[in-house]
């Protein structure tokens, strides 16, 4: 510890006095310095110097505090941690996508279809032909209990498309069938993190679309064949009638023949042909195919409203209806086609 500079002051003063005394000339005269006086003076000086030094010393209360030295902090010890790797299960899959028939696809009732999934082998074992697709529950839709997953191999990390043939149910509704996989050693597994979730097919069989009933168009009668002539004729007994051009023609087709007052006939003339068709009105095709001949047709009240099919002497087909007969006048409505 260093001495205070204030203690050196009296020492220096004392040294100066002593040196001065030693260097004084030695006189035997009355001017000689008295040793006692010198000593007294030195003591006084030393006392004053000491008091001055003490009064100028710093107070204990103003002494600077000692600066605390930092405590050495120990560095933390680094622990050595070894990570434990979780083993990948042998049999595990993950779903990639629906290749065909995504969820809620509409499939008509009774329709055969093929569902295909794309799965990834995210286990540690290679899938071989011994792995099978397994029906796990729900709506089976004709699926086999098992079917082969692959004919080759599927390495870990690889994908494979797995298909199954199905048939849509007959009734409308939503149907879902669940499936999993099974290894050759009979370990059943599926998808998701635990490797146990099923994958599925989900379809909708819609209500059948009403088939519109084909309403046939009403069968319309064929248009009437073109007429050559038609009309009404009143024929007197023993007169002739022309069915091609009417009474105005001289080319007659039949004769209202009166053999007696009672016996009367319709007698074909000039190659014309007749047949009594009866009460039903014939059409062109019927008269065309009718067994016409040159025979006479006897007249009586019984033949009123009868239809007669004919072929004129010019080869035209026609018909007439006997509308009235009184023994003297024969009334007819006739129609001759081209």
Protein Blocks (a to p, Z undefined) as FASTA:
>chain_A
ZZdfklmmmmmmmmmmmmmmmmpccdfbfkbccfklmmmmmmmmmmmmmmmmmmmpccfk
lpccddddddddddddddddddddddddfbdcddfbdfbhpehiacdehiacdddddddd
fbfbdcdfkbccddfbdjeklpafbdcfbfbbcdehiacdddddddddfbecdddddddd
ddfkopacdedjkopaccddddddddddddddddddddddddddddfbgcdddddehiac
dfknojmbcbdfbdcddfblmlccdddeehiacddebjbdcdfklmmmpccdfbdcdddf
klgoiacddddfkopacddddfbdehjaccddddddZZ
